[in-house]
Amino acid sequence: MATTEHTYVVEGMSCGSCKLSVTEEVEQVRGIEAIDVDLETQRLTVRGNDVADAEVRAAVENAGYRVAA
């Protein structure tokens, strides 16, 4: 399996607590190996094997945020 990287724009993140909430939810997604949340650009980058896009999006929503279309 090859490691892949996906980047998402997460709307509404503005503080360290936001970053932590998103990180904690997304790190539970199967296959995730690394997560980077950049508050300045509101970007979430995940790396891993067989990471399901729908699961990442659901995890962001569970944290209380929305992935931009």
C-alpha positions in Angstrom: 0.0 0.0 0.0 1.3 3.4 -0.9 1.0 6.3 1.5 -1.2 9.1 0.1 -1.7 12.7 1.2 -4.9 14.7 1.1 -5.5 18.3 2.0 -8.8 19.8 3.1 -10.0 23.3 3.8 -11.7 23.3 7.2 -14.1 26.3 7.8 -14.4 27.9 11.2 -11.1 26.9 12.9 -9.6 29.9 14.7 -7.7 28.8 17.8 -5.6 26.1 19.4 -8.7 24.5 20.8 -10.1 24.2 17.3 -6.9 22.6 16.1 -6.9 20.1 18.9 -10.5 19.2 18.4 -10.0 18.5 14.7 -6.7 16.6 15.3 -8.3 14.4 18.0 -11.2 13.4 15.8 -9.3 12.9 12.6 -6.5 10.8 14.2 -9.1 8.2 15.0 -9.7 7.6 11.2 -8.4 4.2 10.1 -5.2 4.4 8.2 -4.1 7.9 9.3 -0.3 8.1 9.9 0.2 11.9 10.2 -2.0 15.0 10.6 -1.1 18.6 10.1 -3.6 21.4 10.9 -2.6 24.9 9.8 -4.9 27.5 11.5 -3.5 30.4 9.3 -4.6 28.7 6.1 -7.4 26.6 7.7 -5.9 23.5 6.0 -5.9 20.0 7.2 -3.4 17.6 5.6 -3.6 13.9 6.3 -1.2 11.2 5.3 -1.8 7.5 5.5 -2.8 4.2 3.8 -6.3 3.6 2.4 -7.7 6.7 4.2 -11.3 7.1 3.3 -12.2 10.7 2.3 -15.7 10.3 3.7 -14.4 9.2 7.1 -12.0 12.3 7.3 -14.9 14.6 6.4 -17.2 12.9 9.0 -14.4 13.3 11.6 -14.1 17.0 10.9 -17.9 17.4 11.2 -17.8 15.4 14.5 -15.3 18.0 15.8 -17.9 20.7 15.0 -16.4 22.1 11.7 -17.1 21.8 8.0 -14.9 20.8 5.1 -15.2 23.4 2.3 -16.6 22.1 -1.0 
